[in-house]
């Protein structure tokens, strides 16, 4: 792809995301706590059903996710109230956030656009291969929760 084509593709994805965010109900864009911070209870934003079994790549991705992503996005990508959104959410379905969007987010960070958590910084120390495995894990979680 040429740089112009790549830039146009990224602009189209960002525009589509902005348009979708205006179509979604406002409660889908703002975190809603399940429990109070500091209560010792879970602050997961969604309940996540686990698949019966993860693929090999999914298992590798889970390990990387737990080391690099779970501190913010919570166990099993359920999000954490006041910290970071759940990745097991219709906003992150493949037709809206492609696998490449996960790679770009990890490499470059993301400006806040769907949720009110602030910007996501780049994830230090992850490779493209790491993100590919994490994406496999997240996609398997999504499918187990009816997000295709």
Residue, then its C-alpha position, 0 to 999 in steps of 0.5 A: x500500500x502507498x502512504x496515501x492509501x494507508x493514510x486514507x484507510x486510517x482516516x476512513x476508519x477514524x471517521x467511521x468510528x466517530x460516526x458510529x459513536x454518534x449513533x450508539x446510545x450515550x450509555x454505551x460510551x460512558x463507563x458504568x461501575x459495577x462496584x465502588x473503587x477500593x471496595x475490594x470487589x471487582x470493578x469489571x465493567x462487563x461479565x465475560x464468559x470464557x470459551x470452553x477452550x482457547x486455541x494455541x494462539x489464544x493461550x499465548x495471547x492470554x499470557x501476553x495480555x495478562x502481562x501487558x494489558x490486564x493491568x488496565x483492561x482488566x482480567x479477561x478484557x472485562x475493562x476496569x471502571x475508571x481505568x480502561x474499557x472492556x475489549x469484550x464489547x460490541x464497539x471492538x467487534x471485528x467489523x468496527x475495530x479490525x485486528x490492525x486497529x489493535x496493532x496500531x493502538x499498541x504501537x502508537x497509543x490511541x486518542x480517547x474517542x469511544x470512552x471517557x478514560x483519556x488517551x491510551x499510551x503506546x504499550x512498551x515492549x510488545x512486538x507485532x507478533x505479541x499483538x497478533x497473539x493478544x488479538x487472537x485471545x480477545x477475538x476468542x473471548x468476543x466470540x464466546x460472548x456473541x461478538x463476531 
